[in-house]
Amino acid sequence: MSTRNPEPERTDETVRARYRAWADANPRPRGPSAIGMPEVSEGTMRLAGLAVGVVVGLSLLALAVTAFVAAQSWSTIGRGGAVVAYFLTGSFLAIAGVGCIWAVLNHNFRVLAGPPAHH
């Protein structure tokens, strides 16, 4: 039976102190990390970023085409509300896709190629 009777609000402090003492006495061996990233050149990172950005932009454009096709199919059966909704959705997706591709190209070939910022 334990003779200690710590105050309930201080129990976490005693447990924390005992753990710290044990952890200091028994340090864990540090080996190589299982999570590692290979060293990649800046040009490779720019190319990967360009590829990802263009693929995302093209995916948005593909979704826009799908929305326009859906608007056309709804119009053949006379559902005006669905036509407007799909047309607007396709329009916004097309704007987003073109904007995405433009932004990635601008960032890679104008922002990163220019002089560094002055801040």
VENWOMO-V305028 format. One line per field, one symbol per residue. burial: # if it has 16 or more other ideal C-beta (glycine too) atoms within 10 Angstrom, else .. Layout:
burial = ???
//
This chain:
burial = .................................................#..#...#..##.##..##.##..#........#..##.##..##.##..##..#...#...........
//
